Amino acid sequence: MDNWVADIKARGWARAISLMLDAIEPLGALGAQALYVAQPAMSVFGLGETIRGLASALETPQGIAELRAALEESPDNHPPSEQDEQ
């Protein structure tokens, strides 16, 4: 999970993915299937591994919780503090 989460963070998508998780959490398995369908097309843009990892995480509630925690971690592997957010 670390490689594609780092890719999401490097692209500046962490907040957007976190918001998306809030919106689609009840439909996580359905969202995972949609991402699996989109994966071949996204591979053209170099996003195949990222999309596959995201889809895999969305399949279960545990995967969603782990993804949310990984996205919220700062690069130094500690949870963000209030000072980091300012």
Buried (B, 14 or more C-beta within 10 A) or exposed (E): EEEBBEBBBEEEBBEEBBEBBEEBBEEBBEBBBBBBEBBEEBBEEEBBBBBBBBBBBBBEEEBBEBBBEBBEBEEEEEEEEEEEEE
